[in-house]
């Protein structure tokens, strides 16, 4: 581990030197790449520098205890020794986590699909609430949300909704949200006051770039049509809506949120690239049995991951056994505590796997 840390420390110095070169500022691609590398290396090197300083403090304290006879000074040295030993142990664990292999998709934007599952209209209403929850969470993180497609019901629900979240670290945070979300509550339409259980499915996919996926135009049929709203009411007088059919996979994409056919076509192709990239990620994920054991909630989307219980005001994440009694705040986008706990559990599982295979 320490040989690797020395290499990373040397690499950071090289990156900082390169950023000082006059020609780098004129090459935006190289500049962005170097800045990204600097941002990734700096926390690791900072922690390693602190580790080395702690180790030096321990050596100094031990030397003082060997040489010093004054009891007061010896007590101070012992106190400092214990503090530095405790901090050294903490830093060692921090460094192990910082050195874990990074998910290559973590810095990407995401496309999220929410679909109403079991529960009819109640499921559609909950799908709309889950959509608003993610929009509010994105606003808290100063991320941009862009609607791609949605089918709304007459009373404020959503049969499905697809949207993009753009922002630094969007996938690293939202990747744990894939799966089945269950709601337990008494619907307003329920005259008998019985508790109903409904579900929605959430799929979080890293946005694919042109370099990630190659699409052969011969594999696609493009249809254009007039966009329509609820009940088939025409909401556009031009053929602006776009439907893509990808023959090899059977994937069909429909985009109508923009007034321009060109913009809808761009959105449709972005979603198709992302779905094809996600299929490849899922294949790779399924092939890596050991890796799957160390991942929290980025796998099987049929897995029930979370329950929102309205009578008790609680949210329970079943993967890590976390229960929070702040349902209203969570539905208002206060997801940080859940996401941080999932991330920590994921890191702990990966560390355990790494130590087992070492």
N, C-alpha and C positions, 0 to 999 in steps of 0.2 A: 504493500500500500504506500509506503513512504517513498519508494523509488518513483512510483507514479506521481506522487505529490510533488516531488522535486522536478519532474519533467513538466508538470503543469505550471509550476512556478516560473520555470525558465521560459515556457511558451508565452505566458502572460507578459513577461518582459519583452519578448520579441514583438508581440502584438502592439504593445504600447510604443515601442520604437518605430514600428511600421506606420502607426497612426500619425507620427510626427513628420513623416516624409512629405515633402511639398506636393508630389504628384497624386497622393492618395485622395485628397479632397476632390479632385477633378474626376475621379473614377468612382461614381456613386455605388456601383455594385460591389466593388472591393471594399469601399468605406463601410457599407452596411454590414458586410460579412465580418469585417474586423471588429466593428462595434458589438455585433452579436456575440462574437467569440469572447470579447473583453467582458461583456455582461455575464456570460456563463462561467468564466474562469475566476472573476474577482471574488465572489463569495467563498469559493473553495480555497483560494490562496490566502484570503484574509483569515479564514479559520485555521489554516495550516500555520500561518505566521504566529497567531495567538497560541497555538499548540506548542510551537518551538519556544516561544517566550515563557510559557508555563513550565516547560521542561527545564529551561535554564534557571528559572526561579527555584525549582525543586532542588536542582544541583547546588545552587548557592546556599539554600537553607540547610542542606545536609552538610556542606562544608563548614558553615557557621556552627552547627551543632558539634562538629568534630573539634573545632578550634576554640570555641568560646566556653569560658567557665562561669561567667556571670549568669545567674539563674533567670534574671529578668529578661535579658537578651535572648537566652535559650528558649524561654516560654514564647517570646514573640516569634522566634524562628520556627518553633513547633506549630504555632497557629498558622503562620504563613505557609508552612509545608503542607498542612492538612487542607487548607483552602485551595492551594494549587493542585494537589493530588485529585481533589474532587472535581475541579474544573477541567483537569486533564482528561479524566474519565468521560466527562460530558462532551468534550471536544472530539474525542475519539469516536463516539457514537455519531456526532454531527458529521464528521468527515466521512464515515461509512455511508451515511445517507446521501451526502453530497456527491459521492463517487458512484452511486447506483446508476446503471445505464438509463439515459434519458429516453423517454418516449419521443420518437422523431416527430410525432404530430402535435406535441404539447403546445407549441407556439402558434398553431394554425387557428384560423377562424373556424366556426362550426356551422353546420346546417342541422337544424333540429326538426324532427317530425313528431307530432303528437296526434294520436288517433284514439277516438272513443272506442272502448271495448265493451265488456258486458255491462248492461244496465240501461240501454236505450237512451232516452232524453236526459236522464240524470247523469249518465256517463259523458254525454256531449257537454252538459253544463260544467262538469268537473274538468273536462279537457280545456275549456275556455279559461277556467281558474288557474290551471297549471300553466297555460300559455302566459297569462298575466303575471304569474309568479316569476317566470324566467325573464320576462320583460323588465320587471321591477328589479330583479337581481342584476341584470345587465346594466340598468341605469345606475345602480349603486357602484358598479365597477367602472362606470364611464365608458361602457361599450356601446356600439351602435347595433340596433336591431332593424332588420329589413324583412318585411313580409314577402314571401314568395308565392304562397297559395293557401287558400282556406275555403272550407265549405261550412257556412254558418247555418244554424237552425233558426226557426222563427222566434224563439224565446231567449236568445242570447247564448245558446250553446254552440259548440263547434264539433262537427263530425270528424274533421281533421284540420290540421294547420301545419304549414311548413314555413320556416323562417331561418334567416341567417343571423348569426351573432358575430360581429367583427370587433376584435380587440386583443391586446396582448395577453396570452395565456388562457384564451377562451376555452380551448379544448382541454387543457390540463385541469380546469375546474369542472367543466360540465360533463366530461366523459363518464363520470360516476352516475349520471342521471339516467342512463339507458336501462330500460326494463319496465316492469309493470308497476304502476302506482295505483293503490287501492284506496277508495274513500268509503267511510262508513258514516252515514247520517240519515236523518229523517227528511225525505224530500218535501218541499212545500206542497206538492200535489198529493201527498199521502195523507188521506183523511184519518186513517186509523192510528197514526203516530208510530208506525213500525219502522225499525231501523233497516235501511237498505245498504247493500254493498255493491259498489260499481267499480269499474277499472278503466284506466287509460294506459296505452303503451307509449313510451317515449324512446325515440332512437336519436342518438347524438352521433353525428358523423363529421370527421375532419374535412374541411373544404379541400377538394382536390384542385391542384394547379395543372396547367397544360402539360408540365413535365411529368406529372404523376400518372396520367392516364392518356392513352392514345385511342382516339375514336375514329373508326373508318366510316366515312360519309355513306358508303354503300350499305352499312348496317343500320341506317336510320331512315325512318319515314317522318317527314315534317308536314303537319297539317295546320292550316290557319283557319280561324273561325271568329265569330263575334262572341265577345265575352258576355256572360249572363249572370244575373244575380239570383236571389231566392225566387223560387216559383217560375224560373225561366224568363223572368222579366229582362228585357234587353237593357244593358247598362252602357253599351258602346255601339256607335253606329258604323264602325269600321271593323275590318277583320284583324283585330289586334291580338286576340288570344292565340297561343301557340301550343300545339301538342306534339311531343316527340315520342316515337315508338322505336325502341332499340330491339331489333330482331333477335340477336343471339341470347339475350337474357329475358326478353319479354317485358322489360321495364317500360312503363308509360309515364311520361312527365307532362303535366299541364300547367301552363303559366298564363295568368290573365290580370295580374294586379296592376300592371303598367298600361298607360294609354297607347304606348308605342309598341308596334309589333317587334321592332328591333330589340327593344329593352326586354320584352317578354321572352324573346328567343335567347338572348344572352343569359337570362335567369334560368331558363329551362336547360340550357347546355351546362351551366354551372352545377345545377342539381344532378343532372345525368352523370357528369364526371365524378361528382362526389359519391353517388350511389355505386358506381362501378369501382371506385377506389375503396369504398367501404366493403364491398364484396370481397376484394382481394385481401383487405386487412382481416376480415372474418375468417377467410380460408387459412391464412397464416396463423391466426389466433387459435383455430381449432387444431392445427397441426402441432402446436407447441403445448403438449399436455402439461409439462412441468411449469411453464410460464403461466398457464391458466390458473394453476393453484395459487399463484402469488398475486393475482390481480383481483381487485375488488370492483365488481359491477361493470366491467367493460366488456363482458362476454355475452352470455345468453340473454337475449331480449325477452324471452318468455318467463324469465325469473321474476317472481314477485319481490320487489326490493323495498317498498315503503308503504306504510298505511297511515292515512290521515283520518283520525277518529274525531268527529265533531262533538259528540256528547261529552267526551272527556277532555276535549281541547288538546289532544296530544298527537304527535307525529312520531312514528317508530320506524327506524331503518333496520330492516331484518338482517342485513349482511353483517352488521357489527353490533347488533343488540342495543342501539342507542335510542332512547326515548326522551323527547323534549315536550314539555307542557307549554308550548307557545305557538299553537297552530296558526293564530291570526298573524303573528309576526312572520312566520315562515311563508305563508301564502302571500304576504306582502313583499316577499323577496329577500327576507333575512335568512339566507341559506348558508352563510359562512361557517357557522358552528358545525353543521352537518358535513359540508364539503371538506373542511379542515380535518374532521375526525376520520372521514373516509380516506383521505390522502395519507394520514398518519398510519392507519391500519394497513393500507396498501404498501407503504414503505417498510413497515415492520415485517409483513409477510415476505417481501422480497429479500430483506436482510436475513431472515430465518432460512429462506431457500438457499441464499448465497453461502451461508455458513455451513449448511448441510452438505452442499456440493463441494465445499473447499477441501 
